[in-house]
Amino acid sequence: MSANKNRRAELRKKTAEDLRQELTALRRELFNLRMQKAMQQTEKTSEFKRVKRDIARTLTIVRETTAREAREQA
């Protein structure tokens, strides 16, 4: 659980551009995992779960940041 907290704190420190780049990299990684699965080359099936959760975690931080900025401007 501590690793997740550290990961969230690390994501919150990043800029919006860095978060978008992180999201692109994670989506690319998920795509590659799906390709490996289709070719029956994947050995680490737990990676799917990890990458999907990282994508969700990143999107959550992006949305929180966007909402906070909207509230500050209003």
PyMOL CGO cylinders between C-alpha atoms (Angstrom):
from pymol import cmd
from pymol.cgo import CYLINDER

trace = [
    CYLINDER, 0.00, 0.00, 0.00, 2.88, 2.32, 0.72, 0.3, 1, 1, 1, 1, 1, 1,
    CYLINDER, 2.88, 2.32, 0.72, 4.16, 1.98, -2.85, 0.3, 1, 1, 1, 1, 1, 1,
    CYLINDER, 4.16, 1.98, -2.85, 0.79, 3.20, -4.15, 0.3, 1, 1, 1, 1, 1, 1,
    CYLINDER, 0.79, 3.20, -4.15, 0.92, 6.26, -1.91, 0.3, 1, 1, 1, 1, 1, 1,
    CYLINDER, 0.92, 6.26, -1.91, 4.41, 7.04, -3.12, 0.3, 1, 1, 1, 1, 1, 1,
    CYLINDER, 4.41, 7.04, -3.12, 3.28, 6.60, -6.72, 0.3, 1, 1, 1, 1, 1, 1,
    CYLINDER, 3.28, 6.60, -6.72, 0.34, 8.97, -6.22, 0.3, 1, 1, 1, 1, 1, 1,
    CYLINDER, 0.34, 8.97, -6.22, 2.53, 11.57, -4.55, 0.3, 1, 1, 1, 1, 1, 1,
    CYLINDER, 2.53, 11.57, -4.55, 5.01, 11.29, -7.40, 0.3, 1, 1, 1, 1, 1, 1,
    CYLINDER, 5.01, 11.29, -7.40, 2.24, 11.79, -9.97, 0.3, 1, 1, 1, 1, 1, 1,
    CYLINDER, 2.24, 11.79, -9.97, 0.84, 14.82, -8.16, 0.3, 1, 1, 1, 1, 1, 1,
    CYLINDER, 0.84, 14.82, -8.16, 4.21, 16.56, -8.39, 0.3, 1, 1, 1, 1, 1, 1,
    CYLINDER, 4.21, 16.56, -8.39, 4.27, 16.27, -12.19, 0.3, 1, 1, 1, 1, 1, 1,
    CYLINDER, 4.27, 16.27, -12.19, 3.07, 18.96, -14.56, 0.3, 1, 1, 1, 1, 1, 1,
    CYLINDER, 3.07, 18.96, -14.56, 0.08, 18.49, -16.86, 0.3, 1, 1, 1, 1, 1, 1,
    CYLINDER, 0.08, 18.49, -16.86, 2.38, 17.89, -19.83, 0.3, 1, 1, 1, 1, 1, 1,
    CYLINDER, 2.38, 17.89, -19.83, 4.36, 15.26, -17.92, 0.3, 1, 1, 1, 1, 1, 1,
    CYLINDER, 4.36, 15.26, -17.92, 1.11, 13.53, -16.96, 0.3, 1, 1, 1, 1, 1, 1,
    CYLINDER, 1.11, 13.53, -16.96, -0.01, 13.45, -20.59, 0.3, 1, 1, 1, 1, 1, 1,
    CYLINDER, -0.01, 13.45, -20.59, 3.32, 11.92, -21.60, 0.3, 1, 1, 1, 1, 1, 1,
    CYLINDER, 3.32, 11.92, -21.60, 3.02, 9.37, -18.80, 0.3, 1, 1, 1, 1, 1, 1,
    CYLINDER, 3.02, 9.37, -18.80, -0.49, 8.49, -19.96, 0.3, 1, 1, 1, 1, 1, 1,
    CYLINDER, -0.49, 8.49, -19.96, 0.66, 8.05, -23.56, 0.3, 1, 1, 1, 1, 1, 1,
    CYLINDER, 0.66, 8.05, -23.56, 3.49, 5.77, -22.44, 0.3, 1, 1, 1, 1, 1, 1,
    CYLINDER, 3.49, 5.77, -22.44, 1.15, 3.67, -20.29, 0.3, 1, 1, 1, 1, 1, 1,
    CYLINDER, 1.15, 3.67, -20.29, -1.38, 3.30, -23.11, 0.3, 1, 1, 1, 1, 1, 1,
    CYLINDER, -1.38, 3.30, -23.11, 1.40, 2.26, -25.47, 0.3, 1, 1, 1, 1, 1, 1,
    CYLINDER, 1.40, 2.26, -25.47, 2.59, -0.29, -22.91, 0.3, 1, 1, 1, 1, 1, 1,
    CYLINDER, 2.59, -0.29, -22.91, -0.94, -1.70, -22.59, 0.3, 1, 1, 1, 1, 1, 1,
    CYLINDER, -0.94, -1.70, -22.59, -1.19, -1.94, -26.38, 0.3, 1, 1, 1, 1, 1, 1,
    CYLINDER, -1.19, -1.94, -26.38, 2.10, -3.83, -26.52, 0.3, 1, 1, 1, 1, 1, 1,
    CYLINDER, 2.10, -3.83, -26.52, 0.92, -6.20, -23.81, 0.3, 1, 1, 1, 1, 1, 1,
    CYLINDER, 0.92, -6.20, -23.81, -2.25, -6.89, -25.77, 0.3, 1, 1, 1, 1, 1, 1,
    CYLINDER, -2.25, -6.89, -25.77, -0.19, -7.61, -28.86, 0.3, 1, 1, 1, 1, 1, 1,
    CYLINDER, -0.19, -7.61, -28.86, 2.00, -10.01, -26.91, 0.3, 1, 1, 1, 1, 1, 1,
    CYLINDER, 2.00, -10.01, -26.91, -1.11, -11.71, -25.57, 0.3, 1, 1, 1, 1, 1, 1,
    CYLINDER, -1.11, -11.71, -25.57, -2.54, -12.08, -29.08, 0.3, 1, 1, 1, 1, 1, 1,
    CYLINDER, -2.54, -12.08, -29.08, 0.72, -13.70, -30.19, 0.3, 1, 1, 1, 1, 1, 1,
    CYLINDER, 0.72, -13.70, -30.19, 0.80, -15.80, -27.02, 0.3, 1, 1, 1, 1, 1, 1,
    CYLINDER, 0.80, -15.80, -27.02, 4.16, -14.36, -26.00, 0.3, 1, 1, 1, 1, 1, 1,
    CYLINDER, 4.16, -14.36, -26.00, 3.19, -12.79, -22.70, 0.3, 1, 1, 1, 1, 1, 1,
    CYLINDER, 3.19, -12.79, -22.70, 4.32, -14.40, -19.48, 0.3, 1, 1, 1, 1, 1, 1,
    CYLINDER, 4.32, -14.40, -19.48, 3.41, -11.69, -16.99, 0.3, 1, 1, 1, 1, 1, 1,
    CYLINDER, 3.41, -11.69, -16.99, -0.36, -11.52, -17.05, 0.3, 1, 1, 1, 1, 1, 1,
    CYLINDER, -0.36, -11.52, -17.05, -0.32, -9.43, -13.88, 0.3, 1, 1, 1, 1, 1, 1,
    CYLINDER, -0.32, -9.43, -13.88, 1.18, -6.58, -15.92, 0.3, 1, 1, 1, 1, 1, 1,
    CYLINDER, 1.18, -6.58, -15.92, -2.23, -5.95, -17.52, 0.3, 1, 1, 1, 1, 1, 1,
    CYLINDER, -2.23, -5.95, -17.52, -3.74, -5.19, -14.13, 0.3, 1, 1, 1, 1, 1, 1,
    CYLINDER, -3.74, -5.19, -14.13, -0.80, -2.99, -13.08, 0.3, 1, 1, 1, 1, 1, 1,
    CYLINDER, -0.80, -2.99, -13.08, -0.83, -0.95, -16.28, 0.3, 1, 1, 1, 1, 1, 1,
    CYLINDER, -0.83, -0.95, -16.28, -4.61, -0.49, -16.25, 0.3, 1, 1, 1, 1, 1, 1,
    CYLINDER, -4.61, -0.49, -16.25, -4.47, 0.72, -12.66, 0.3, 1, 1, 1, 1, 1, 1,
    CYLINDER, -4.47, 0.72, -12.66, -1.61, 3.08, -13.46, 0.3, 1, 1, 1, 1, 1, 1,
    CYLINDER, -1.61, 3.08, -13.46, -3.66, 4.52, -16.33, 0.3, 1, 1, 1, 1, 1, 1,
    CYLINDER, -3.66, 4.52, -16.33, -6.66, 5.01, -14.02, 0.3, 1, 1, 1, 1, 1, 1,
    CYLINDER, -6.66, 5.01, -14.02, -4.46, 6.54, -11.34, 0.3, 1, 1, 1, 1, 1, 1,
    CYLINDER, -4.46, 6.54, -11.34, -2.94, 8.98, -13.83, 0.3, 1, 1, 1, 1, 1, 1,
    CYLINDER, -2.94, 8.98, -13.83, -6.33, 9.96, -15.24, 0.3, 1, 1, 1, 1, 1, 1,
    CYLINDER, -6.33, 9.96, -15.24, -7.60, 10.60, -11.73, 0.3, 1, 1, 1, 1, 1, 1,
    CYLINDER, -7.60, 10.60, -11.73, -4.70, 12.95, -10.99, 0.3, 1, 1, 1, 1, 1, 1,
    CYLINDER, -4.70, 12.95, -10.99, -5.28, 14.75, -14.32, 0.3, 1, 1, 1, 1, 1, 1,
    CYLINDER, -5.28, 14.75, -14.32, -8.96, 15.24, -13.51, 0.3, 1, 1, 1, 1, 1, 1,
    CYLINDER, -8.96, 15.24, -13.51, -8.20, 16.43, -9.97, 0.3, 1, 1, 1, 1, 1, 1,
    CYLINDER, -8.20, 16.43, -9.97, -5.70, 18.94, -11.31, 0.3, 1, 1, 1, 1, 1, 1,
    CYLINDER, -5.70, 18.94, -11.31, -8.15, 20.20, -13.95, 0.3, 1, 1, 1, 1, 1, 1,
    CYLINDER, -8.15, 20.20, -13.95, -10.95, 20.56, -11.40, 0.3, 1, 1, 1, 1, 1, 1,
    CYLINDER, -10.95, 20.56, -11.40, -8.67, 22.39, -8.96, 0.3, 1, 1, 1, 1, 1, 1,
    CYLINDER, -8.67, 22.39, -8.96, -7.56, 24.83, -11.66, 0.3, 1, 1, 1, 1, 1, 1,
    CYLINDER, -7.56, 24.83, -11.66, -11.16, 25.46, -12.70, 0.3, 1, 1, 1, 1, 1, 1,
    CYLINDER, -11.16, 25.46, -12.70, -12.16, 26.21, -9.10, 0.3, 1, 1, 1, 1, 1, 1,
    CYLINDER, -12.16, 26.21, -9.10, -9.23, 28.59, -8.66, 0.3, 1, 1, 1, 1, 1, 1,
    CYLINDER, -9.23, 28.59, -8.66, -10.18, 30.52, -11.80, 0.3, 1, 1, 1, 1, 1, 1,
    CYLINDER, -10.18, 30.52, -11.80, -13.84, 30.84, -10.81, 0.3, 1, 1, 1, 1, 1, 1,
]
cmd.load_cgo(trace, "trace")
